[in-house]
Amino acid sequence: MKTGSVLIIDDNHDVLLSLRLLLKHHYASVHTEHDPTRVASILKQTPYDVVIMDMNFTANVMSGEEGIALLKHILAIDPDMVVIAMTAYGDVNIAVRAIKEGAVDFVLKPWDNDKLLATVSSAMQLRESRKEVAKKQTEVDTLKMRQKALALPLQPIQFLWKSPAMAQIDHIIERVAPTDANVLILGENGTGKEVLARELHRRSHRNSEVFVSVDMGAIPATLFESELFGHVKGAFTDAKDHRAGKFEAAQGGTLFLDEIGNHPLALQP
């Protein structure tokens, strides 16, 4: 079964057609693009394993500067992207510079089909290795976060009550705790919403797993997604490494989103 995706960037439609016909027999997805200005939006919408790109796009321009600029832009979007540079025969200096800027290999035009397939195959293997490393790093981060949460014992606060109103709440906890239902806890500041959340966790079948409490008021709206769902390196300007999110850290346990009502309505769902 074919796997892997390739994006080919070249202003020569004949080159695009030839490469697509060659590679589509070996990989699940092969897309072409002749306009380098569209590459950024394409990569942000669709993830690719390997990018094969020409180093010159303007007629009579052979400096390779256009390609170097595009290469840097691609790696800024996805630092783990595997890029193969294409240059005309004799432009080895441009190819060497491309490799110094982050490309993993180069192909000379006109190319030898077998050599090109071997180059792309090696690039695919490198991409898989990078994805595996990223996955392992995320797993390590998640494990560290879970260990940290497990190291924090549940607050030694007994759930004590006398009033009929609290008796009703205790009855609800007894019914809800054994289920996997999402629970919305309402109440003024200081009335014990987190105490109730921890009691729900203590009576649940998840009580041997972590209880992760997230102070929503301390998370800026711009970092909301990153904190809760995690991110990969290069996802945004300051994303210098892979990071597991709170949902992943709480897997199998309980996630308490404290003061979720303080966040904008658009984010709450």
URKAKA-V252990 format. One record per residue. N is the residue number from 1. OMEGA is omega in whole degrees, 0 to 359 (none if undefined). Layout:
BEGIN
n: (N N)
omega: (OMEGA OMEGA)
END
This chain:
BEGIN
n: (1 2 3 4 5 6 7 8 9 10 11 12 13 14 15 16 17 18 19 20 21 22 23 24 25 26 27 28 29 30 31 32 33 34 35 36 37 38 39 40 41 42 43 44 45 46 47 48 49 50 51 52 53 54 55 56 57 58 59 60 61 62 63 64 65 66 67 68 69 70 71 72 73 74 75 76 77 78 79 80 81 82 83 84 85 86 87 88 89 90 91 92 93 94 95 96 97 98 99 100 101 102 103 104 105 106 107 108 109 110 111 112 113 114 115 116 117 118 119 120 121 122 123 124 125 126 127 128 129 130 131 132 133 134 135 136 137 138 139 140 141 142 143 144 145 146 147 148 149 150 151 152 153 154 155 156 157 158 159 160 161 162 163 164 165 166 167 168 169 170 171 172 173 174 175 176 177 178 179 180 181 182 183 184 185 186 187 188 189 190 191 192 193 194 195 196 197 198 199 200 201 202 203 204 205 206 207 208 209 210 211 212 213 214 215 216 217 218 219 220 221 222 223 224 225 226 227 228 229 230 231 232 233 234 235 236 237 238 239 240 241 242 243 244 245 246 247 248 249 250 251 252 253 254 255 256 257 258 259 260 261 262 263 264 265 266 267 268 269)
omega: (183 177 176 180 183 173 180 182 180 180 179 183 178 177 179 181 182 180 180 180 180 188 184 178 185 185 187 184 178 181 181 178 181 183 183 181 180 187 183 181 179 182 179 181 185 177 176 178 183 174 173 187 174 182 178 183 181 181 177 176 185 185 183 182 179 180 179 179 180 178 179 180 179 181 174 178 180 182 180 181 178 185 174 180 175 178 176 180 180 180 183 180 178 180 179 179 179 179 177 181 175 175 183 182 177 178 179 174 354 187 171 186 182 179 180 179 179 179 180 179 178 179 178 180 177 179 179 178 180 179 179 177 179 179 180 179 178 179 178 179 179 180 179 181 180 179 179 179 180 180 178 182 175 182 181 179 179 179 184 181 177 190 176 180 179 176 178 179 178 178 179 179 182 181 187 187 182 182 176 182 171 184 175 181 181 177 178 175 176 181 173 180 180 176 180 179 179 177 175 180 182 182 183 176 178 190 176 179 187 169 183 179 181 177 185 180 182 182 177 181 182 181 185 183 183 181 185 186 180 178 176 180 178 181 175 191 184 180 185 177 179 181 178 179 182 179 180 180 183 182 179 180 182 176 180 180 186 178 179 179 178 181 178 183 182 181 187 179 none)
END
